[in-house]
Amino acid sequence: MRALLARYPRLAASLVRAELDVRETPVEWWRVNDVVLLAKRDDLSAPSPGGNKVRALELLLAGHRPGQPLLTVGPTGSTHALAVAEHGARLGAETQVITWPQETHSVADATARRLGALARVTPARSVVDAYLRAAARRLRGGVHWVPAGGSVPLGAIGHVNAALELADQLAASRLPVPDVIVAPLGSGGTVAGLLVGLALAGLPTRVVGVRVVPRVVANRTRVLRLARRTRALLATLTGEPLPPIVGRRLTIDEEAYGGAYGRETEAGRHAADALRDAGGPRLDATYSAKTFGVALALARRLPDERVLFWLTFDGRWLARGTVPAAARPDLSPSSR
């Protein structure tokens, strides 16, 4: 939370955090298939697996009592649920997860297996069934509830900090401010937090949210509502007037979805393969591959605009604990 607390020191007294070793993530130049773009490596948000979900969990797991089980929900192979289980274990907590079925692929299957080894998983018949079971469990008490995706105003503050962190990094390294950030859009916490953080930083950068879930979950109304609620929470906590959220800076890409959450697409697979061939990290077919495909296409179509890809998926554990090398483009001035 260093970037956020530097701007609003008063938050130090009100934002209680769990000790999850959340850290600053690097900004890198990538060259993939002769396309040059920036990447924010938010997959590296903590030493333990979890990707950028850990930014929200740092706040959402605060106040957990010793011995209190964690409870969350998600689809089969949910990276959010895995992050809760991984970091809950660091706090000595058992994690209970209620899942609903989805189409799967190799990474989702591996995630489900790892989740099953770390948490008590209860399969439900549908999303509605999962939430009804979770509601009943919460009514019995004794659990620490973690909302799906961590996408509530408190959790989104973690992603506000990430956007401010990016602004500080750009200024310190004299990197160009990106014209557009391309990020996955699922439950909305990352994109909403970015919108708030960019407004606080005074950056004109647009955000493209690549929808990877049904439109009823991911749409402009829901994302902007979450962004405005997050801004309102921060305004209350800081006691300061904050800049408004500019809705026209949000675009939602509807083409990469593929028709089902978890369904692999040809475009996403080609983009992920191209990144791996360039020496970059592994992407997952549900979120990051689809998003990177959009980022690549946008950077190719608009060569005069600087595109930044926001990587949220942490695939380090899939490589037996090794950290894949980043794609290293030519860093000469002409490539920038």
C-alpha positions as CSV (number, residue, x, y, z in Angstrom):
1,M,0.0,0.0,0.0
2,R,3.0,2.3,-0.2
3,A,1.9,4.3,-3.2
4,L,-1.6,4.9,-1.7
5,L,-0.4,5.7,1.8
6,A,2.2,8.1,0.4
7,R,-0.6,10.2,-1.0
8,Y,-3.1,9.7,1.8
9,P,-1.2,9.0,5.1
10,R,-4.4,9.1,7.1
11,L,-5.3,5.7,5.6
12,A,-2.5,4.1,7.6
13,A,-4.8,4.2,10.7
14,S,-7.9,2.8,8.9
15,L,-6.7,0.2,6.4
16,V,-5.9,-2.8,8.4
17,R,-3.9,-5.4,6.4
18,A,-3.1,-9.1,6.7
19,E,0.6,-9.9,6.4
20,L,0.8,-11.5,3.0
21,D,4.1,-9.9,1.7
22,V,2.4,-8.0,-1.0
23,R,5.1,-6.1,-3.0
24,E,5.6,-3.8,-5.9
25,T,5.4,-5.5,-9.2
26,P,7.7,-4.7,-12.2
27,V,6.8,-2.9,-15.4
28,E,8.5,-4.5,-18.4
29,W,8.9,-3.9,-22.2
30,W,7.9,-6.9,-24.2
31,R,8.4,-7.6,-27.9
32,V,6.1,-10.3,-29.3
33,N,5.8,-11.0,-33.0
34,D,7.4,-7.6,-33.7
35,V,4.9,-5.8,-31.6
36,V,6.3,-3.8,-28.7
37,L,4.1,-3.1,-25.6
38,L,4.4,-2.6,-21.9
39,A,3.4,-5.1,-19.3
40,K,2.6,-4.7,-15.6
41,R,3.6,-7.9,-14.0
42,D,0.9,-8.0,-11.3
43,D,1.2,-11.8,-11.4
44,L,4.2,-11.3,-9.1
45,S,2.2,-9.5,-6.4
46,A,3.5,-11.8,-3.6
47,P,6.1,-14.6,-3.2
48,S,3.4,-17.2,-2.8
49,P,1.0,-18.0,-5.7
50,G,-2.1,-15.9,-6.1
51,G,-1.4,-13.3,-8.8
52,N,-3.0,-9.9,-8.3
53,K,-5.8,-11.5,-6.2
54,V,-3.4,-11.0,-3.3
55,R,-3.7,-7.2,-3.5
56,A,-7.4,-7.6,-2.5
57,L,-6.8,-10.4,0.0
58,E,-4.3,-8.3,1.9
59,L,-7.3,-6.2,3.0
60,L,-10.1,-8.8,2.9
61,L,-8.3,-11.2,5.2
62,A,-7.4,-8.5,7.8
63,G,-9.2,-9.2,11.1
64,H,-9.2,-12.9,10.6
65,R,-9.3,-14.6,14.0
66,P,-7.0,-17.6,14.7
67,G,-8.8,-20.8,14.0
68,Q,-11.6,-19.2,12.0
69,P,-12.3,-20.9,8.7
70,L,-12.3,-18.9,5.5
71,L,-15.3,-19.3,3.2
72,T,-15.5,-18.3,-0.5
73,V,-17.2,-19.4,-3.7
74,G,-16.0,-19.7,-7.3
75,P,-16.2,-21.8,-10.5
76,T,-14.3,-25.1,-10.9
77,G,-10.6,-24.2,-11.1
78,S,-11.1,-20.7,-9.6
79,T,-7.8,-18.8,-9.3
80,H,-9.5,-16.6,-6.7
81,A,-10.4,-19.6,-4.5
82,L,-6.8,-21.0,-4.9
83,A,-5.4,-17.6,-3.8
84,V,-7.6,-17.6,-0.7
85,A,-6.6,-21.2,0.1
86,E,-2.8,-20.5,-0.5
87,H,-2.8,-17.3,1.6
88,G,-5.3,-18.5,4.2
89,A,-2.9,-21.4,4.9
90,R,-0.2,-18.8,5.6
91,L,-2.5,-17.4,8.3
92,G,-3.1,-20.9,9.7
93,A,-6.7,-20.9,8.4
94,E,-8.7,-23.7,6.8
95,T,-10.4,-22.6,3.6
96,Q,-13.8,-23.8,2.6
97,V,-14.8,-23.3,-1.0
98,I,-18.2,-23.9,-2.7
99,T,-17.7,-24.3,-6.4
100,W,-20.0,-24.4,-9.5
101,P,-19.2,-26.2,-12.7
102,Q,-17.6,-24.5,-15.7
103,E,-15.9,-25.5,-18.9
104,T,-12.3,-26.3,-18.1
105,H,-8.9,-26.5,-19.8
106,S,-5.5,-27.8,-18.6
107,V,-4.7,-24.9,-16.3
108,A,-8.2,-24.8,-14.8
109,D,-7.9,-28.6,-14.2
110,A,-4.5,-28.2,-12.5
111,T,-5.9,-25.3,-10.4
112,A,-8.8,-27.4,-9.3
113,R,-6.5,-30.3,-8.2
114,R,-4.2,-27.9,-6.3
115,L,-7.3,-26.3,-4.7
116,G,-8.6,-29.7,-3.6
117,A,-5.3,-30.4,-1.9
118,L,-5.4,-27.1,0.1
119,A,-9.1,-26.5,0.8
120,R,-12.3,-28.3,1.7
121,V,-14.2,-28.1,-1.6
122,T,-17.9,-28.6,-1.9
123,P,-19.3,-28.9,-5.4
124,A,-22.7,-27.2,-6.1
125,R,-25.0,-27.7,-9.0
126,S,-25.0,-24.1,-10.2
127,V,-24.0,-20.5,-9.3
128,V,-27.3,-20.0,-7.5
129,D,-26.9,-23.2,-5.5
130,A,-23.3,-22.3,-4.5
131,Y,-24.4,-18.9,-3.2
132,L,-27.4,-20.4,-1.3
133,R,-25.1,-22.9,0.3
134,A,-22.6,-20.1,1.2
135,A,-25.4,-18.0,2.7
136,A,-26.6,-20.9,4.8
137,R,-23.0,-21.5,6.1
138,R,-22.6,-17.8,6.9
139,L,-25.8,-17.8,8.8
140,R,-24.5,-20.5,11.1
141,G,-21.6,-18.2,11.9
142,G,-18.0,-18.8,12.7
143,V,-16.5,-18.2,9.3
144,H,-14.6,-15.3,7.7
145,W,-16.4,-14.6,4.4
146,V,-14.3,-13.6,1.3
147,P,-16.5,-12.3,-1.6
148,A,-16.1,-14.0,-5.0
149,G,-13.1,-12.5,-6.8
150,G,-12.5,-10.1,-3.9
151,S,-14.5,-7.6,-5.9
152,V,-16.0,-5.3,-3.2
153,P,-14.9,-1.7,-2.5
154,L,-12.4,-2.7,0.2
155,G,-10.8,-5.3,-2.0
156,A,-10.7,-3.0,-5.0
157,I,-8.6,-0.5,-3.0
158,G,-5.7,-2.9,-3.4
159,H,-5.9,-2.4,-7.2
160,V,-6.2,1.4,-6.7
161,N,-2.8,1.1,-5.0
162,A,-1.5,-0.9,-8.0
163,A,-2.5,1.9,-10.4
164,L,-0.8,4.5,-8.2
165,E,2.2,2.3,-8.0
166,L,2.3,2.2,-11.8
167,A,2.2,6.0,-12.0
168,D,5.1,6.3,-9.6
169,Q,7.1,3.7,-11.6
170,L,6.5,5.5,-14.9
171,A,7.7,8.8,-13.4
172,A,10.7,7.3,-11.7
173,S,11.8,5.4,-14.8
174,R,10.8,8.1,-17.3
175,L,8.6,5.7,-19.1
176,P,5.8,7.0,-21.4
177,V,2.4,7.1,-19.8
178,P,0.4,4.4,-21.6
179,D,-2.5,5.5,-23.7
180,V,-4.5,2.4,-22.8
181,I,-4.3,-0.4,-20.2
182,V,-5.8,-3.7,-21.3
183,A,-6.9,-5.9,-18.3
184,P,-9.2,-8.9,-17.8
185,L,-12.7,-8.2,-16.7
186,G,-14.3,-10.9,-14.5
187,S,-15.9,-9.9,-11.3
188,G,-14.6,-6.3,-11.9
189,G,-12.3,-5.5,-8.9
190,T,-9.2,-5.0,-11.0
191,V,-10.7,-2.8,-13.6
192,A,-12.7,-0.7,-11.1
193,G,-9.6,-0.2,-8.9
194,L,-7.6,0.8,-12.0
195,L,-10.2,3.4,-12.9
196,V,-10.1,4.9,-9.4
197,G,-6.3,4.8,-9.2
198,L,-5.7,6.4,-12.6
199,A,-8.1,9.2,-11.6
200,L,-6.3,9.8,-8.4
201,A,-2.9,9.8,-10.2
202,G,-4.3,12.3,-12.8
203,L,-3.4,10.1,-15.7
204,P,-5.6,10.2,-18.9
205,T,-5.0,6.5,-19.6
206,R,-8.0,4.6,-20.9
207,V,-8.9,1.1,-19.7
208,V,-10.0,-1.7,-21.9
209,G,-11.7,-4.4,-19.8
210,V,-11.6,-7.7,-21.7
211,R,-14.8,-9.5,-20.7
212,V,-14.2,-13.2,-19.8
213,V,-17.5,-13.9,-17.9
214,P,-21.2,-13.5,-18.9
215,R,-22.4,-10.0,-19.5
216,V,-24.8,-10.1,-16.5
217,V,-21.6,-10.2,-14.3
218,A,-19.3,-7.9,-16.3
219,N,-20.9,-4.8,-17.8
220,R,-20.3,-1.0,-17.7
221,T,-23.0,-0.4,-15.1
222,R,-21.6,-2.9,-12.6
223,V,-17.9,-1.9,-13.1
224,L,-18.6,1.8,-12.9
225,R,-20.8,1.3,-9.8
226,L,-18.0,-0.6,-8.1
227,A,-15.5,2.1,-9.1
228,R,-17.7,4.8,-7.7
229,R,-18.3,2.9,-4.4
230,T,-14.6,2.3,-4.1
231,R,-13.9,6.0,-4.6
232,A,-16.6,6.9,-2.0
233,L,-15.1,4.5,0.5
234,L,-11.7,6.1,0.0
235,A,-13.2,9.6,0.3
236,T,-14.7,8.6,3.6
237,L,-11.5,7.1,4.9
238,T,-9.2,9.9,3.8
239,G,-11.6,12.7,4.6
240,E,-10.6,14.4,1.3
241,P,-12.4,15.3,-1.9
242,L,-11.3,12.9,-4.6
243,P,-11.5,13.3,-8.4
244,P,-14.5,11.8,-10.2
245,I,-14.5,8.6,-12.2
246,V,-14.6,9.4,-15.9
247,G,-16.8,6.7,-17.4
248,R,-15.9,7.4,-21.0
249,R,-12.3,6.1,-20.3
250,L,-13.7,2.6,-19.9
251,T,-14.2,0.4,-22.9
252,I,-15.4,-3.2,-22.6
253,D,-14.1,-5.7,-25.2
254,E,-17.0,-8.1,-26.0
255,E,-15.3,-10.2,-28.7
256,A,-12.7,-12.2,-26.8
257,Y,-15.1,-14.0,-24.4
258,G,-15.7,-17.1,-26.6
259,G,-19.2,-17.8,-25.4
260,A,-18.4,-19.4,-22.0
261,Y,-16.3,-18.7,-18.9
262,G,-13.3,-21.0,-19.0
263,R,-13.7,-21.7,-22.7
264,E,-10.4,-21.6,-24.5
265,T,-10.4,-19.6,-27.8
266,E,-8.1,-19.9,-30.8
267,A,-7.1,-16.2,-30.6
268,G,-6.2,-16.6,-26.9
269,R,-4.2,-19.8,-27.5
270,H,-2.2,-18.1,-30.4
271,A,-1.4,-15.1,-28.2
272,A,-0.3,-17.3,-25.3
273,D,1.9,-19.4,-27.6
274,A,3.4,-16.3,-29.1
275,L,4.3,-15.0,-25.6
276,R,5.9,-18.3,-24.6
277,D,7.9,-18.4,-27.8
278,A,9.2,-14.9,-27.0
279,G,10.4,-16.2,-23.6
280,G,7.5,-14.8,-21.5
281,P,5.3,-16.3,-18.7
282,R,2.6,-18.8,-19.1
283,L,-0.9,-17.5,-19.5
284,D,-4.2,-19.1,-18.6
285,A,-7.0,-19.6,-21.2
286,T,-9.7,-18.2,-18.9
287,Y,-8.4,-14.7,-18.3
288,S,-4.9,-13.7,-19.3
289,A,-4.6,-15.4,-22.8
290,K,-7.8,-13.7,-24.0
291,T,-6.7,-10.4,-22.6
292,F,-3.2,-10.6,-24.1
293,G,-4.7,-11.4,-27.5
294,V,-6.7,-8.1,-27.3
295,A,-3.6,-6.2,-26.1
296,L,-1.5,-7.6,-29.0
297,A,-4.1,-6.8,-31.6
298,L,-4.6,-3.3,-30.2
299,A,-0.9,-2.5,-30.2
300,R,-0.6,-3.8,-33.8
301,R,-3.6,-1.8,-35.0
302,L,-2.7,1.4,-33.2
303,P,1.1,1.6,-33.5
304,D,1.2,5.3,-32.4
305,E,-0.5,4.5,-29.1
306,R,1.4,2.9,-26.1
307,V,-0.5,-0.2,-24.9
308,L,0.1,-1.7,-21.4
309,F,-1.0,-5.3,-20.7
310,W,-2.0,-5.9,-17.1
311,L,-1.0,-9.5,-16.2
312,T,-3.0,-10.9,-13.3
313,F,-2.5,-14.7,-13.6
314,D,0.3,-16.2,-11.6
315,G,1.6,-19.4,-13.4
316,R,4.8,-19.9,-11.4
317,W,3.5,-22.9,-9.5
318,L,2.7,-24.6,-12.8
319,A,6.4,-24.5,-13.7
320,R,7.3,-26.5,-10.6
321,G,8.1,-23.4,-8.6
322,T,10.3,-21.7,-11.2
323,V,9.7,-18.2,-12.3
324,P,9.5,-17.9,-16.1
325,A,11.7,-15.3,-17.7
326,A,10.0,-12.2,-19.1
327,A,10.0,-11.5,-22.8
328,R,12.8,-9.1,-23.4
329,P,12.5,-6.7,-26.3
330,D,15.1,-4.4,-27.8
331,L,15.3,-1.6,-25.3
332,S,16.8,0.9,-27.8
333,P,15.1,4.3,-28.0
334,S,13.7,3.4,-31.4
335,S,11.6,0.6,-29.9
336,R,10.0,2.9,-27.5
